[in-house]
Amino acid sequence: DAKGVVYVIKFDPPCCPGMASAPGVISGRILYAAGYNVTEDFAVDFRREELRLGENVTITDPDGTKRPMTPEDLEKILASVEPDPNGSWRAIASKFLSGKPMGPFDWNGRRGDDPNDHVRHENRRELRGLRVIAAWLAHFDMKQHNTRDMYVEDSGRRYVLHHLFDFGST
């Protein structure tokens, strides 16, 4: 955005405006209230004229090549999504997590690279509780792929934070 904050933008399915964006944001807030680390997600509505490509914005081609994003790339993305009747688009904006990415959280075992990881993950109370909350939210997409461990530093302390993200299937 204009302040340099990086977000992932995810659109609702073409058939169903609001189907993923609103429940995704609400479910993320419920999981946060229950004590889980989640991405900061916002439902956003925007018009094409509000978008400007920054100097360092990149896009990854299907073959994995990263290159500068062009206005044509943006037009192609927007053309693939049905705008609202008023000409705006609705999406979820997920703020990038801070820290150094360490990969997904494993549901079993322990992280060998985390000296604070003393309890085997399959024995963690918060994961057993997560199963219940995910069932209550009808979150059928709760999987390792939708987790991210981040190595962070806060007030001189360094540690791994486990995050959940992508609640659009609730």
N, C-alpha and C positions, 0 to 999 in steps of 0.2 A: 504494500500500500504506500501511500505518500510518505509515511513515517519510516519506511524501510522494514516493516514487519511482514514476514512471509506467511502466506496462507495457502492451504490446498482448497480449491473450489470444487464442489461436487454438486451436480445438478440432480433435480428430481427426475424420475422416469418421464418420458414424453407424454405418456397417457394420463399421468396423475400428479398435477401440480400440488406441492405440499406434502406428498405422500412420504417422502424420506426426510425432507429438511426439518419440518416441525417436530415429528417424533424423535428424530435424531438428536436435536438440541435438547428437548425435554428429557429424554432418557439419559443423556450425558450429565445433565444437571442432577437427576435422581441418583445416578451412580456416584457423582461427586459428593452429594449430601450423605451418602452411605459410607464415605471415607475412601473411595478409590481415586487414584490419580487418573485424570482423563484429559483429553485435549480441550482447549477452549473453543467451543463451537458456537457459531452464530448463524441464524437464518438471515439471509441478505436478499434484498431486491435491488436490482440495478438496471440501468439503461445503457445502451451502447455508448452514448456520448459521455458517460461518466468514466469510461475506461481509457487508460493511457498506458502504453507499454513503457516500462522503465528501461534504462540503458542496459542493464545486466540480466534481463529476463531471458531465460532459455527454455527450449522445448526439446524433448527427446523423441526422435523419429522411431518408427517401428523397428528399425534395425539396431536401436540402442545408441545411435549417434546423437550427441547433445550439440545444439546449435542455437544461435540467437533466434528468438521468436520474432516473427514478422507480423504486421497488421493482417496479412492474408491468412496466417495461421489462426489468429484470433477470430477472423470472420468465419473460417471453416468450422471452428469449434462452436461458435454461436449458431451457425446455420444447422448444426446437428441437434440442436435443442429447441423445442417449441417455446416461443415466448408467450407470456401472458397476453390476454386480449389488449391490455394497455401498452404493450410493446416492451415491457420489462422482463427480466429473467429472475427466477427465484433459485437459490442454491444454499448449500451449507458452506460457510467459510470456517475452516479448521486451522487455528493458529499453529505454526510449527512449534514443536517442543524444543525447549532450551536444553543445552548440554550436548554431550557427544553420544551419538547413537551407538548402541552395543548389540542391536539385533532384537529379535522377538523374545518374549518371556516364555520359557518352557514350562509346561504344566507339570512336568515330572522332574525329579532330581534336584540338583542345586547348581548354581553358576560357579564354575571353577575359578572364574576371574573376579569374583565378588567375595572378599574376605568376611563380609557381614552376613552372607547367606548361610545360615546355620541349620535351617529347617528344610527338609525335603519338601519341594513344592506341593506334592500330592497330599501332604499332611498339614498344609496351611489352612487355618480357619477362614481367612479372608477369601480363599478360593472356593472352599465349600459353601460359604455364604454367597459368593458370586453366582454359583449355580442356581441358587434359589431366586436371587434378584433377577438374573437373566431370564429365568422361566417366567417370573411375574411380569416382566417387560415384554415377553414373547420375543426375546432376542435370540433368534435361531442361528445367528451368524457369529456367536462368541467363539472365536478360535484363536490359535496362536498367531496367525497372520494379522490379527487386529490388536496386537499388543506391541509395545516397544519399550525396551529398557534403555534408559538414558543415564550416562555418567555425568553427575552434576557437582558443582561446588557452591556451597552456601556458607557464608560466615567462616571461611577457612576450613570447613569440613568438606570432604569429598565422599560421595556415595552413589549407589545405583538406585534410581527410582523406576518402579514398574508402572507403565501407563497402559490404559485401555483407550481405544479409539474406534471410530466408524460404527455408529449406532443407528444408521439410516434404515436398517432392516427391522427395527422394532415397530 
